Amino acid sequence: VRHQEVRRQEVRHQEVRHQQPQTIPKDPVQTLEEEIAALHAKNDTTAMLRVYGRARSNGLRPSPQTYVYLLSALALTVDTAAMEKVYGELLLVRKGSRSVSPLTPQACHDVIFALSESHLRPRVMQLYAHLKQIGSVIQNPLTYKILVSCCTSAADAATLFTDMKRAGISLTPLIYHMLVEVMAQDNSKETWRLDGVIKDIHDRKCSIPDMFKTLTKDSLWVVASTVLKLRLPMEESTWLQVLEKAGMCARAISIWKGSDYLQTAGTATAMLDAAVQAADAEAAMSVWDVIKTKQLEVQEEMCAELMEMLSGVKDKRIYTVYADTKAFVKAKLSIFVSVLRVAAEYFTINTAKDMWRDMQAANIYPNEEALRLMMKAVSKNPKSSAEIYDVIKLSNLKFPPGSEEVLREAFALSEETRRRIPELQGISLPSGESQPKTTSNTYNGGRTATYTAPPANAGYQSGRRGR
């Protein structure tokens, strides 16, 4: 009986032991994470750093999620040194380490956002690479938007584009624009990575012209070049829009000359106008060569502006433009003066004589400036200077101020003309005196031409026709 009683007591003790809860020791890493999370919820950054420091001094390495809490809290402070330290230790976490598990998409977003809002913004792409290395997956489009806004190289932008496509993220026009902006501005000669993005934009039927409206000046020609390289359609209006915003440059000329279907009268006029406004003689003449080759129609005013620009920069190619346009551009005194200005700069005698003949043929009176430039153009040749002197004198035109000095220097170059220097005494036209109405001359080769007098109420004052 006693034995049975003892046996029953043992059984009751065993039942009581089984009913008591089993105490399982907690993982210290998990405990630390929960403690940091609780303090993060209270916005107690100081306590978080204290707990974190104690754990690290005990040799405990926190979980990636613990670092997320810490960095999110530190991003709101000015404690840059602490943030640098915590971020540096996060990068030491490696996949396969004890208690390391990939971060959730929300945790990834939180830590990326925290860095993007701090002084560590330039290291966001480094963090992104590390998160991928420990197996974390990003699925939030907003997270990718933050990443794109932080990346500065075409290689990083291309990586993000590939990852977004792989993750099934539907790219918005804004994300496309941000990707293009980064890739187009990169100076690492890796803009070829832009091809895939532009092709995807076209395939998804996003508006490339709308994107051109918002791109910066530096990016426009890169994108335009990519569009044409991929043989994607581009309207003339889109090209004009790009040209207006980005302005003329060597790249614009190269792209335009390499795209036959863009070489229209409209784009040619716009390109020529942009080059003239920029006083870029090389660009202007490059466009002019295409206009001649393609026989594109250009307005007279544009041709006159081109010659005026070439005259301003003293470019001898004005002779070519004048010869090309002589047949269809109405003769104007301003055009002759523009050409004579270059002829005077380089002492081009034949050009000066040609301008005189053409002015006669068009019945246009040379003004003071035209005569002065003509005399300067022939001033290196005493014989031609004597001819122009005789022509002006026989044509009953008045010599402009300074003529006497120019002709004296020219006549002194030859024994034959040196004898005539006394004739030059007092020939210069006093300032403000008008030219006569009717002239005739026998300049060069015995050809004779007579100027037709203008109406009785018209005259020439300082080279301009008055009322």
C-alpha angles and dihedrals in degrees: 000000000000090000091053092050092053090048092053091051091053091052091051091050091052091051091051091051092051091051093054115092116257114240109223115189111242124236105258091218091056091045091052091049092052092048092049090047091054092050091046089056088055092047089236100150094165093057090045091056091046093052091043092051092050091051092050092048088055090054095254116145112208125227121258090254090058089056089051090057091047096048092045090055096042092051087069093055136065094237095118094163093058091047091050090052095048092045091049091053091048089059089056091062109104132194112261094030118133114280092004116136128165116269120252118250089254092051089050090052092049096051094042091049090048092054093044090057094049138065087271092071092116088061097056093102089051089053091048091054090049093050089053090048092058090048102259118152125212116207103157114103089207090060090054090049089057091047093050091049089054101046120094106182134072090232092057092045091050090050091052091047091053093046092049092051091047092049091051094244113165105228116223123215088253093057090046089052093049092049092049092047092054095045095045094050096046111112095199093098089245096115087119084084086071091072095080094049094049091047091050091049090053094045092051088049094238114160111263092183089056089052090053089059093064103035119106121251094256092054100046100078092044091055093042090051091050093049092053093042089057088048092238116158119267123183121224089241090056091052091049089050091053092046092050093051101037100036130214121317140149090264091056090054092048093050094045095047090050094054112071096186091056093055098097131140090257096052092041091055091047093048092048092047092050091050092048092049089050091047087232104154095180093053092044094052091045089057091043091057090057091047090054094044094047092036091229120179116249127180120253092238090057092052090050091050090050092054091046090053093048089049090052092055092040094240115169091211086082085085090062094048091048092051092047094051101035093096098056108019114088112245113252132176090235091059092051091049091050091054093043090052090063092041089054091049093055098027092240102177099184093051091052090052091048091053090052092052093047092049089052091049091050092044091237119152115227112236127214094276093049092051092045092050092046092053091048092050092057096035093105090061114062094196093054091044089055090049093051090046091053092045094052091045095046091044089059091239121146120242114243121238112286094028094116093058094046094048093045090056091047096046091050090065094073134045090221094055096035089076090062097056093102088062089067095066109128098349098133118111112243111240112273098019113132129235119245121262101235129044139167130184144180098208119164123353097011093281113151126209131170124208114228111233116246120237117299093256094053131082144156118262118177089340096304127106111246134197 
